[in-house]
Amino acid sequence: MGQKARLLVLAFLWLVQGCATTSRSPLSMPDGGRRASLNVSGEQLPEENSLVSKITVDTPPQRAASLRLTEEGRRLLDSGDHAKALARLEQSLAVDSSNPYVYFYLAMAHLRLAQYRQSIEFLDVAESLLSSLAYWLGEIHSLKGENYQALGLLDRANTSYATALRFDPNNRRAALGLSRVQRELRGPAAH
């Protein structure tokens, strides 16, 4: 059995096991099987922003398994286990390469591992797949700003943060990043 087939079987078993341990489908639970979720800056997100909440009765099993693995990877990122998160997210990608969210979280894992160019590449894919969702475009451009800033590309970082705020004026990470970059671009204050 090939690597991809083995991962698909494992993901399917993981999905089935998750339903079996509750003795009913997560979708039949009063909260839809949702858990509280944090966004990339550690703020509490509404329940509907959990990736697991995107699973409906019409979601193909492969996509459902990939979303669950992506959510698991996101939680590992939040807990600071970046290497394990990267491995989980790579599994998610192998299960369903059309899952747009996995590209965003892969980008975040690479950013946290100081692999900025790889992060930007994943963000470019995420941007093309999530191009109709303003919230996600704000998150993507904010993360791009962080990568560009880490690479010392301050003009690009400035543009990315400003773009993030156009998509989501409430994106605090983008607002803080824009402020930092603009201070750096102005240079040291004259004394």
C-alpha positions as CSV (number, residue, x, y, z in Angstrom):
1,M,0.0,0.0,0.0
2,G,1.4,3.4,-1.0
3,Q,2.0,6.3,1.4
4,K,-1.0,8.3,0.3
5,A,-3.3,5.3,0.5
6,R,-2.1,4.5,4.0
7,L,-2.6,8.1,5.1
8,L,-6.2,8.1,3.6
9,V,-7.0,4.9,5.5
10,L,-5.6,6.3,8.7
11,A,-7.5,9.5,8.3
12,F,-10.7,7.6,7.6
13,L,-10.2,5.5,10.7
14,W,-9.4,8.5,12.8
15,L,-12.7,10.1,11.5
16,V,-14.7,7.0,12.3
17,Q,-13.1,6.6,15.7
18,G,-14.0,10.2,16.6
19,C,-17.6,9.5,15.8
20,A,-17.6,6.1,17.6
21,T,-16.2,7.5,20.9
22,T,-19.2,9.8,21.2
23,S,-21.5,7.0,20.1
24,R,-23.1,9.4,17.6
25,S,-22.0,11.6,14.8
26,P,-20.5,15.0,15.8
27,L,-23.0,16.6,13.5
28,S,-25.9,15.2,15.6
29,M,-24.5,16.8,18.8
30,P,-26.3,19.9,20.0
31,D,-23.2,22.0,19.3
32,G,-22.5,20.3,16.0
33,G,-19.4,18.8,17.5
34,R,-17.8,22.2,17.6
35,R,-15.1,23.3,20.1
36,A,-14.1,26.7,21.0
37,S,-11.4,28.0,18.7
38,L,-8.7,30.6,18.7
39,N,-7.5,32.6,15.8
40,V,-3.9,33.0,14.8
41,S,-3.3,35.8,17.2
42,G,-4.7,33.8,20.2
43,E,-8.1,35.5,20.4
44,Q,-11.3,33.5,20.9
45,L,-13.2,32.9,17.7
46,P,-16.9,32.4,17.3
47,E,-17.8,28.7,17.1
48,E,-18.5,28.9,13.4
49,N,-14.9,29.7,12.7
50,S,-13.6,26.3,14.0
51,L,-12.6,24.2,11.0
52,V,-14.6,21.3,12.3
53,S,-17.7,23.4,12.1
54,K,-17.2,23.5,8.3
55,I,-18.1,19.8,8.2
56,T,-21.7,19.1,7.2
57,V,-23.6,16.0,6.3
58,D,-22.7,16.8,2.6
59,T,-19.0,17.0,3.3
60,P,-17.1,14.1,1.6
61,P,-15.2,11.9,4.1
62,Q,-11.9,12.8,2.7
63,R,-12.5,16.6,3.1
64,A,-13.9,16.0,6.6
65,A,-10.8,14.0,7.6
66,S,-8.6,16.7,6.2
67,L,-10.5,19.5,8.1
68,R,-10.1,17.5,11.3
69,L,-6.4,17.0,10.8
70,T,-6.0,20.7,9.9
71,E,-7.9,21.7,13.1
72,E,-5.6,19.4,15.0
73,G,-2.6,21.0,13.4
74,R,-3.9,24.5,14.2
75,R,-4.3,23.5,17.9
76,L,-0.7,22.1,17.9
77,L,0.5,25.5,16.5
78,D,-1.4,27.3,19.3
79,S,0.2,25.1,21.9
80,G,3.7,25.8,20.5
81,D,4.4,22.4,19.1
82,H,5.3,23.7,15.6
83,A,7.2,20.6,14.3
84,K,4.3,18.2,15.3
85,A,1.8,20.7,13.8
86,L,3.7,20.7,10.5
87,A,3.6,16.9,10.4
88,R,-0.1,16.9,11.1
89,L,-0.8,19.6,8.5
90,E,1.3,17.7,5.9
91,Q,-0.9,14.6,6.6
92,S,-4.0,16.8,6.0
93,L,-2.6,18.0,2.7
94,A,-2.0,14.3,1.7
95,V,-5.6,13.4,2.5
96,D,-7.1,16.4,0.6
97,S,-4.9,18.8,-1.3
98,S,-8.0,20.9,-2.2
99,N,-8.6,21.9,1.4
100,P,-7.8,25.6,1.3
101,Y,-7.3,26.0,5.1
102,V,-4.4,23.6,5.3
103,Y,-2.3,25.9,3.1
104,F,-2.9,28.8,5.5
105,Y,-1.9,26.7,8.6
106,L,1.1,25.2,6.7
107,A,2.2,28.8,6.0
108,M,1.9,29.6,9.7
109,A,3.9,26.5,10.7
110,H,6.7,27.5,8.3
111,L,6.6,31.1,9.7
112,R,7.0,29.9,13.2
113,L,9.9,27.6,12.1
114,A,11.5,30.7,10.5
115,Q,11.0,29.3,7.0
116,Y,9.7,32.5,5.6
117,R,9.9,31.9,1.8
118,Q,8.1,28.6,2.2
119,S,5.4,30.3,4.3
120,I,4.9,32.9,1.6
121,E,4.5,30.2,-1.1
122,F,1.8,28.4,1.0
123,L,0.1,31.8,1.5
124,D,0.0,32.4,-2.2
125,V,-1.9,29.1,-2.7
126,A,-4.2,29.9,0.3
127,E,-5.0,33.3,-1.2
128,S,-6.0,31.8,-4.6
129,L,-8.2,29.2,-2.9
130,L,-9.8,31.6,-0.3
131,S,-10.1,34.6,-2.6
132,S,-13.8,35.2,-1.9
133,L,-13.6,35.2,1.9
134,A,-12.6,38.6,3.3
135,Y,-11.8,37.3,6.8
136,W,-9.3,34.8,5.5
137,L,-7.8,37.2,3.0
138,G,-7.2,39.6,5.9
139,E,-5.4,36.7,7.9
140,I,-3.4,35.7,4.8
141,H,-2.1,39.2,4.1
142,S,-1.4,39.8,7.8
143,L,0.7,36.6,7.9
144,K,2.4,37.7,4.6
145,G,3.3,41.0,6.4
146,E,4.9,39.1,9.2
147,N,7.0,37.0,6.7
148,Y,8.1,40.1,4.8
149,Q,9.0,41.9,8.0
150,A,11.1,38.9,9.2
151,L,12.9,39.0,5.8
152,G,13.6,42.7,6.1
153,L,11.3,43.6,3.2
154,L,9.6,46.4,5.0
155,D,7.8,48.0,2.0
156,R,6.2,44.7,1.1
157,A,5.3,44.1,4.8
158,N,3.7,47.6,4.9
159,T,1.7,46.8,1.8
160,S,0.6,43.4,3.1
161,Y,-0.5,44.8,6.5
162,A,-2.5,47.6,4.8
163,T,-4.1,45.1,2.4
164,A,-5.1,42.9,5.4
165,L,-6.8,45.9,7.0
166,R,-8.7,46.6,3.8
167,F,-10.1,43.1,4.0
168,D,-10.7,43.1,7.7
169,P,-10.5,46.5,9.5
170,N,-10.6,44.6,12.9
171,N,-7.5,42.6,12.3
172,R,-5.5,43.6,15.3
173,R,-2.3,41.7,14.3
174,A,-2.3,43.6,11.0
175,A,-2.8,46.9,12.7
176,L,0.0,46.3,15.2
177,G,2.3,45.0,12.4
178,L,1.5,48.0,10.2
179,S,2.4,50.3,13.1
180,R,5.7,48.5,13.8
181,V,6.7,48.5,10.1
182,Q,5.9,52.2,9.7
183,R,8.0,53.1,12.7
184,E,10.9,51.0,11.2
185,L,10.5,52.7,7.9
186,R,10.7,56.2,9.5
187,G,13.9,55.1,11.2
188,P,15.2,56.1,14.6
189,A,13.6,59.3,16.0
190,A,15.9,62.3,16.1
191,H,16.9,63.2,19.6
